[in-house]
């Protein structure tokens, strides 16, 4: 009986502990615990425990003064929490800010764009937020974000207009990694990116889940500025066999190490084009699941002397 009562007490205390939001905790204790594990990295993942109040308390803690990497995944942070981060007198050394899967809107993006706290920021992740076109406009015109090397705006409803703002942004001239998946981009959006004179340093480009057709792929293949790509994701677009034909002739493909073409309506004909192309000497990872290349198409690629693919392609 005593054992049952003790067990019930443990369950009750556990429920109480994890039912209160982070502002009811000693935020400094939480910070110290994470910093002991990660040094200058402060990482909270997918609990929703902080919210805006917890984020505001974090921003006011002197313990974050040496933090270089701040990640608040799925913490229910809104523009209010972002405001606290942007105004913090301690967060002056951030190089990585990861706000994946929160509720940051245009106002929050604007606060980031205008804050001197982010002068040294190299990596900004706003994937799965609500940045929108006004937020992109603020980010791309910022004088504070000129050191950015990585920008993730996946699933922020920016459309072709957002792609155009990115393409025309001098602020983003140092970008090496750009992720714009699931944003409603069409061929027109990719065309402006491909023609950008400011994106010449891009090494990784993720365009998964958009509406980019063969015309956009052709424009990318003909780009005279994007020449350093190592990783390209075109998963779940509308590439088709004609898009593959264009990619196979692209000069910049010689630097490509990883290519994701899953779910693109590619047939055995497209697979043959890939296999016969000598334009991919460094390609090691090729993903073609969800297409219609068939067993013969798979074997054609896997036995091609032009590839040294390390993964199952199909």
C-alpha positions in Angstrom: 0.0 0.0 0.0 2.8 2.4 0.9 4.5 1.6 -2.4 1.3 2.4 -4.3 1.0 5.7 -2.4 4.6 6.6 -3.1 4.2 5.8 -6.8 1.0 7.9 -7.0 2.9 10.8 -5.4 5.7 10.6 -8.0 3.1 10.7 -10.8 1.4 13.7 -9.2 4.6 15.6 -8.8 5.7 14.8 -12.4 2.4 16.1 -13.7 2.6 19.3 -11.7 6.2 19.9 -12.7 5.5 19.6 -16.5 2.1 21.3 -16.4 3.5 24.7 -15.5 5.0 27.0 -18.2 8.7 27.9 -18.2 8.1 31.2 -16.5 7.2 29.4 -13.3 10.7 27.7 -13.4 13.9 29.2 -12.3 15.0 30.2 -15.9 18.6 30.5 -14.8 18.6 26.9 -13.7 17.3 25.8 -17.1 19.9 27.9 -18.9 22.8 26.6 -16.7 21.7 23.0 -17.3 21.7 23.4 -21.0 25.0 25.4 -21.1 26.7 22.7 -19.0 25.8 20.2 -21.7 26.4 22.4 -24.8 28.9 25.1 -23.8 28.0 28.3 -25.8 25.0 26.5 -27.3 21.6 27.0 -25.7 19.1 24.6 -27.2 15.5 24.0 -26.2 13.7 21.5 -28.5 10.0 20.9 -29.2 8.4 21.2 -25.8 6.5 24.5 -26.1 7.6 25.0 -22.5 9.1 28.5 -22.8 6.5 30.6 -24.7 6.9 34.3 -24.8 7.2 34.7 -21.1 10.0 32.2 -20.7 11.8 33.6 -23.8 11.6 37.1 -22.3 13.1 35.8 -19.0 15.8 34.1 -20.9 16.6 37.3 -22.8 17.0 39.1 -19.5 19.4 36.6 -18.0 23.1 37.5 -17.7 23.9 33.9 -18.2 23.3 34.1 -22.0 26.0 36.7 -22.6 28.4 34.2 -24.1 25.8 32.2 -26.1 26.6 31.9 -29.8 23.9 29.4 -30.8 20.3 29.8 -29.6 17.7 27.3 -30.7 14.1 27.6 -29.6 12.3 24.8 -31.5 8.6 24.6 -31.2 8.5 26.9 -28.2 5.3 28.9 -29.1 7.4 32.0 -29.5 5.5 34.9 -31.1 6.6 38.4 -32.1 6.5 39.3 -28.4 9.2 36.8 -27.6 11.3 37.9 -30.6 11.0 41.5 -29.4 12.6 40.4 -26.1 15.5 38.6 -27.9 16.0 41.7 -30.2 16.2 44.1 -27.2 18.3 41.9 -24.9 21.4 43.6 -23.6 23.0 40.1 -23.2 22.5 38.5 -26.6 25.3 40.3 -28.4 27.4 37.3 -29.5 24.8 35.2 -31.4 26.0 33.6 -34.6 23.1 31.1 -34.9 19.5 31.8 -34.2 17.1 28.9 -34.8 13.4 29.7 -34.3 12.0 26.6 -36.2 8.3 25.9 -35.8 7.1 28.9 -33.9 4.7 31.8 -34.5 7.0 34.5 -35.7 5.2 36.9 -38.1 6.2 39.9 -40.2 6.7 42.1 -37.1 9.0 39.6 -35.5 11.1 39.3 -38.7 11.3 43.1 -38.8 12.5 43.2 -35.2 15.3 40.7 -36.1 16.2 42.7 -39.2 16.6 45.9 -37.2 18.4 44.6 -34.0 22.1 45.2 -33.5 22.1 42.0 -31.5 22.3 40.1 -34.8 25.2 41.9 -36.4 27.3 38.7 -36.1 24.5 36.3 -37.1 25.6 33.7 -39.7 22.7 31.3 -39.6 19.0 32.3 -39.3 16.3 29.6 -39.3 12.7 30.7 -39.5 11.3 27.5 -40.9 7.6 26.9 -40.3 6.7 30.4 -39.1 4.5 33.2 -40.5 7.0 35.6 -41.9 5.2 36.4 -45.1 6.2 38.8 -47.8 6.5 41.8 -45.4 8.8 39.9 -43.2 11.0 38.9 -46.1 11.1 42.6 -47.3 12.4 43.6 -43.9 15.0 40.8 -43.8 16.3 41.4 -47.3 16.7 45.1 -46.7 18.4 44.8 -43.3 21.8 46.4 -42.6 22.2 44.1 -39.6 22.2 40.8 -41.4 25.0 41.2 -43.8 27.0 38.3 -42.3 24.3 35.7 -43.0 25.6 32.6 -44.6 22.5 30.4 -44.1 18.9 31.4 -44.3 15.9 29.0 -43.9 12.5 30.4 -44.8 10.8 27.1 -45.5 7.0 27.2 -45.3 6.5 30.9 -44.8 4.2 31.8 -47.7 6.6 34.1 -49.4 5.8 33.2 -53.1 7.6 34.5 -56.2 7.6 38.0 -54.8 9.6 36.8 -51.8 12.0 35.0 -54.1 12.5 38.3 -56.1 13.3 40.2 -52.9 15.9 37.6 -52.0 17.4 37.7 -55.5 17.7 41.4 -55.4 19.2 41.6 -51.8 22.7 42.9 -51.4 22.3 42.1 -47.7 22.4 38.4 -48.6 25.5 38.4 -50.8 27.4 36.1 -48.4 24.7 33.4 -48.4 26.0 29.8 -48.9 22.8 28.0 -47.9 19.2 29.0 -48.9 16.1 27.0 -48.0 12.9 28.1 -49.6 10.8 24.9 -49.6 7.0 24.9 -49.5 6.6 28.5 -50.3 4.4 28.5 -53.5 7.3 29.3 -55.8 6.7 28.9 -59.5 9.1 28.8 -62.4 9.1 32.6 -62.3 10.4 32.6 -58.8 13.3 30.2 -59.7 14.2 32.3 -62.7 14.8 35.4 -60.7 16.9 33.5 -58.2 18.9 31.9 -61.0 19.6 35.4 -62.5 20.6 37.0 -59.2 24.1 38.5 -59.1 24.0 38.4 -55.3 23.6 34.6 -54.9 26.9 33.6 -56.5 28.2 32.0 -53.3 25.2 29.6 -52.9 26.4 26.0 -52.2 23.1 24.5 -50.9 19.7 25.3 -52.4 16.5 23.6 -51.1 13.3 24.3 -53.2 11.3 21.2 -52.1 7.5 21.2 -52.4 7.1 24.2 -54.7 5.4 24.5 -58.2 8.6 24.8 -60.3 8.2 23.3 -63.7 10.7 22.6 -66.6 11.0 26.3 -67.5 12.3 27.2 -64.1 14.7 24.2 -64.2 16.0 25.4 -67.5 16.6 28.9 -66.2 18.5 27.4 -63.3 20.6 25.2 -65.6 21.5 28.2 -67.7 22.4 30.4 -64.7 25.7 32.2 -65.1 25.9 33.2 -61.5 25.1 30.1 -59.5 28.2 28.0 -60.1 29.1 26.6 -56.6 26.2 24.3 -55.9 27.0 21.2 -53.9 23.5 20.3 -52.7 20.3 20.8 -54.6 16.8 19.7 -53.6 14.0 19.9 -56.1 11.9 17.3 -54.4 8.1 17.4 -55.1 8.2 20.0 -57.9 7.3 19.4 -61.6 10.7 18.8 -63.1 9.7 16.0 -65.5 12.0 14.5 -68.2 12.4 17.8 -69.9 13.7 19.4 -66.7 16.2 16.5 -66.4 17.4 17.1 -69.9 18.2 20.7 -69.0 19.9 19.8 -65.8 22.1 17.2 -67.5 23.6 20.0 -69.7 24.2 22.5 -66.9 27.8 23.5 -66.6 27.7 24.2 -62.8 26.6 20.6 -62.2 30.2 19.7 -62.1 30.3 20.8 -58.5 27.2 19.0 -57.4 27.5 16.3 -54.7 23.9 15.7 -53.7 20.7 15.9 -55.9 17.2 15.2 -54.7 14.7 14.7 -57.4 12.0 12.7 -55.6 8.4 12.8 -56.7 8.9 14.8 -60.0 7.2 12.7 -62.7 10.5 11.5 -64.1 10.3 8.4 -66.3 12.9 5.9 -67.6 13.7 8.4 -70.4 14.8 10.9 -67.7 16.8 8.3 -65.9 18.7 7.5 -69.2 19.4 11.2 -69.6 20.9 11.4 -66.2 22.9 8.2 -66.7 24.4 9.3 -70.0 25.4 12.7 -68.8 29.0 13.3 -67.9 28.2 16.5 -66.1 28.0 15.1 -62.6 31.6 14.0 -61.8 31.2 14.7 -58.0 27.7 13.4 -57.5 27.5 10.9 -54.7 23.9 11.1 -53.5 21.0 10.9 -55.9 17.4 10.5 -54.8 14.7 9.4 -57.3 12.1 7.7 -55.1 8.5 8.5 -56.1 9.2 8.7 -59.8 8.4 6.3 -62.6 11.9 5.3 -63.8 11.2 1.6 -63.2 13.7 -1.2 -62.5 15.5 -0.7 -65.8 15.9 3.0 -65.2 17.3 2.3 -61.7 19.8 -0.2 -63.1 20.8 2.2 -65.9 21.8 4.9 -63.3 23.4 2.5 -60.8 25.6 1.0 -63.5 26.5 4.3 -65.3 30.2 4.9 -65.5 29.5 8.6 -65.0 28.3 8.1 -61.4 29.6 6.8 -58.1 26.3 7.0 -56.2 26.5 5.8 -52.6 22.8 5.4 -51.8 19.9 3.4 -53.2 18.5 5.8 -55.8 15.0 4.3 -56.2 
